[in-house]
Amino acid sequence: MRLKYTAVIVIVLLGLLASACGPKSDSQNLIIYTGRDKDEVAQVVDLFTQKSPQYKGKVDTLTLGAQAALERLKAEKANPQAGFLWGGTQQGLQQAAAEDLLAPSNPAHADLIDPSRKDSKGRWYAEMLLPEVIVYNHDLLKPEQAPKDWDDLIGPAFKGKIVIRDVAPSGTMKTIYSAMMYRQGAATGSPDAGYAWLRKLDANTASYTPSPDDMYFNLDRGVGTVTLWNLQDALIQPLKNKRPWSYVIPDSGVPVLLDGVGVVNNPKSMQAALDFENFLLDPQLQIQLSKDYYQIPAMKLPDAEKPEWLAKLNIKEMKIDWDAMSAKQTEWMNYWAQYIKGKGGK
């Protein structure tokens, strides 16, 4: 009996030793902070885990605006939770890189992204381009009544007709408003003309909403008939959610934002984040996303493989010195929040 008992112990110990020395799963958990469309996120994560099944059930996503995601990464720097940032403005990504929140990476197809659209040290890469346009409710506003250019928005015809996604939490809106400031010559001279323009816009604004969804509903329900937003949503929301939207590309040109990605400086999920980034920045996936979700890929792709809508798109880009604008953005937006927002143009 003692021999049998000893043999059992030996077998158990050998089993434990074998399991300790044997192969282990090297897959990590991955948390992604993203502002992307929820359906798009679900589809991409599903495709990723199909291709890399070791990550199945190990990828979680948290939907956050660009500014909220940046603030969260800052707050978590000592104990990072996220592994990947999927969506962010150039200014936000540059700030995250400068504060050591993002880690260098070298995805397989990085060479297809122009140097001006990626960090020189590989800490962030543009994934898509976001032209900012004027969106209007075509059930309530005829095409000939819609604004044709930015300055139309501050005229008497749109008094109380504009709804705005609140600026402070939104990287997109901060960039649009900063572009309006820059357009008035504020980057090279006095900001007064830019502030005056934003006061007039505020006087015509019916509401500021805490989230994009609230802004969508306000535009649908006629709280306002016009908003400023990105072309991707202006194209996809009418199809996805049957929203009564049309858009205008302003005559004087539009700011074209870089919307990018980065691997968070988090060793606990670094490999998973690198694998996801490689998957996301694959040209074939980017072509598919342009077809399914109206994305304009930041990487160079063959014209023959672009969907018809993208091949025909004609965008007049506003000329902006992004570094000069970025240097002033915080100052401008702080002033707007303190002295202009909600004052009715006073």
N, C-alpha and C positions, 0 to 999 in steps of 0.2 A: 504493500500500500504506500509506504514511504517512497519507494522508487517511482511509483506511478505519479505521486504528488510532485516529486522533484522533477520528473519529466515534463509534467504540465507547466510548471513554473519556467523551465528552460524554454519550452515552445513559445510561451507567452512573451518571455523576454526577447527571444529571437525575432518574434513578430514585431514587437515594438521597435527593436533595433532596425529591422528591415524598413519599417514605415518611416523611421527617422532619417534613414540614409537614402531611401528610394526617391524617385522623381516627385517633385512637388509642382502644383499648378503655379505658374508665374504670373497669372492674370491678376490685375489689380482692380479695385473698385474705381469708378470714375464719376465725379459730379461735374456737370456742365452748367455754367451760368450762360443763359442765352436770352436774347430778345427776339429770336426768330419766330415765325408763324408756328403754332403748336402742331399743326398737321405735318408741316415740313420737318420739324424736329423729330416727331414720332417716326416718320418714314425713313429719315436718314439713320436714326439710331437702330431701327429694325434692320436696315440693309447692312449696317456696320456689324451688328451681332450675327447676322447670317454669314458674312464673310469671315468674321473672327469669332466663332462660337464660344471661345474661352471667356468672352466678356458678356455672354447672355445672362441677363438678370443682375449685372453688375454696373450698369450705366443708369444714373439718375440725372434728371434735368431740373433746373429751377429757372422759371421765366422771370427776367428782370430787365428793366430798361438799362441802356448803356451807362448812364450816370449812376444808377443804383448799384449795378454790378461792380463798377469801379470803387464806389464807396465801401461796398462789402469786402472786396479784396483787400482794401487798405485796413479795414477793421480786423480782418482775419490774418494779417501778415505773419504774426507770431505763431499762429496755428492754422495754416491754410486748410480750408475744407474742399474748395473746388480744385479741379485738375485742369479744366479747359475753359477759356473764355471764347464764346461763339457769338460775336457781334460786338462792335464798338467803333466809335468814331476815331479818326486819325489822331485827334487831339487827346482823347482818352487813352488810346493805346500807347501813345508817346509818353504820357504821364505815368501809366502803369509800368512801362519799361524803365523809365528813369528812376522809379521808386523800387525797383528790383522785385516787382510783383510777377513779372513774366520771365520765363527762362528761354535761352536760345534754342532754336531747333532748325532743322534743315530738311523740310519735306521733299519728297522725291521730285516733285514738279515745280519747285520754287523758281527754277530758271524761266518759267513761263510768265512770271509776274514781274512787271517792270520795276527797276530799282526804286523809282519814285513812289511805288505802292507797297513797299515793305521796309522793315527796319534793317539798317545796315549790319546789325549784329544778329539778325534772325529772331528777334524777340516777338515780332508780330508780322502778319501778312494780311494784305487786303484780300478779302474773299469776293466781294461784289461791290459794284458801284451803285450809288443811290442818288439819282437826280431828284431834286426837290422841286415840286410843282404846286400849282394851285388846283385844288379839288373842289368841285361844287355838286350840289344836289340837282340833278337835271329834271327831277319832277317838280321842283319849285323855282327853277331858274332856267330860262331858255339859253341856248348857246350864245346868242347875240347879246344877252344880258350879262353873261359871265365876264369876270375881269380878264383882260388880255395881257396885262403886265402888272408888276408888283405895285407900282404907284396907283393903279386903279383901286387897290384895296383900301387906301386911306381917303378915298373920295366919299362924298355924301351918299352915293348910291348904296354903300355897304355899311351904313350906320346901323349897329346892332345886328349885323348879319354874319359875323365871323365867329367861329368857334375854334379854340386853340387848345391843343394838348399842353398842359402846364409846362413851362419852359425849364424850371430848375431841375426836375428829376429826369429830364429827357436830353440825352446827348444829341439827338436829331434836332430838336427844337432849339437848343442852345446854338447849334451850328447854323441853322437857318437864320435866327435872329442876329447872330454875329455877322453872317454874310450880308444882311441888310444894313448893318452898321458899316461894314467895309465898303459896301456899294456907295455909301454917302461920303466916302473919302476919309472916314474916321481913322483908318490905319496910318495914314500919312499926315493927317492934320488934326483939327479939333473934332471931338466926337459930338459936338452940339447938333449938327445936322442929322446925324444918325439917331440921337435921342429924340429929336423933334419928330422924326419919321415914326419911331416906335410909339411915341405919345399919341399920334394920330391913329395908329393901328389899334392901340389900346382903347381909344375912344369909340372905335367901331366894333370892338370885340364884345360879344354877348356873354361868353363864358370861357373860363379856363377849366379844363377837366383834369382830374388826377391820373387818368390812365388813357391809353389809346382807345380802348373799348368804349369808354365813356364819351370820348370825342366822336367815335363812329356813330354811336346812338344819337347824340345830339345833332349830328349832321343829317342822319336819317329822318329824325322826327321834326326837323325844321326849327330847332332852337337857333340854329344858324344855317345859312345856305352855302357857306364857303369856309374852307380851311386851307392850311399850308401843310403839306405832308409829302411822303416819298412816293415816287412813281410806282414802285413795286406794289404797295398796298392799293394805290389808285387803280391798278390793273386787276389785281387778284381778288379784292373784296367784292366787287360787283359780280364776279363769277362764283366765288365761294359762298358768299352770304347774300347774294341777290340785292346788294345795296344799289340805290339809285344814283350812282356816282359817274361823273365824267371828269376829265382833267384838262388843264390848259398848260402848255409849255410857254412861259412868259417870253414876250418878244425880245426883251433885253438879255435873255440868257438865264440859266439856272445854276445854282451851286450844285456840284456833283460831289457828294460825300464818298469817302472810302469807308466801307464797313468791313472790319477785319476780325481776325482771330489770333489767339495766342495761347501758348502752353503756360499754365500757371506754375509759378516756382514752388512746386509741392512734390517733394520726393516720393510721397506715399502713393501718388498716382501718375508719376512722370511717364512711365512706359505706356500706360493706357492712353494718356493724353497724346503722346507722340504717334501712337498707332491710329488714334481717331483723326488727328490732324492730317496724316498721310492719306487716310481714306477720304476725308472731306475735300481735300485739295487735289483730288484726282480729276483730270480733265473730263473723263466720261461722266462722272457724277455731276460735275459743274454744268455740263451740257444738259443733262437730265433735269437739273434744278431750274435751269433757264426755261425749259419747256413746261415743266409742271408748276413752277412758282414765280415765273416772270422775273427771275434774277438776271442781272447783267453781270456776268463773271468778270472779275478783275484780271484774270489771266488771259493771255493771248490764245485764242482758239480758231481753228479753221473756219472761214466764212461759210463753207459748204455744210458745216455741221450745226450752225446756229439755227434756232427756230425762226420761222418767217417774221414774227413780230419784232424780233431783235435785229434781224438783217435789215428791216425797213426803218428802224428807229432813227430819227434825226434829232439829235439833242444839240442845242446851242449852249455850250458851257460858259458860265460866268468866269471871267478871269480873276483869280484870287491868289494872292500870296499867302498860302496856308500857314506858313510859319509866322508871318507878321500878324495875321488874324488871330492865330492861337495865342500869341503873346498878350493880346488885349482881351481875349474872350472873357476871362474871369472878372476883370474890372468892369467890362461893359454889362455883363449879366447881373453882377451884384448891384450896379447902379439901377438897372432896369427893375430888379426885384424890389429895391428900396424906395425908388422915387417915381416909377412909372406904372407898374402893374396895378390895375384896379383903380387908378386915379381918374379914369374917364377923360384922359387928355388934359387934365388940369395942370 
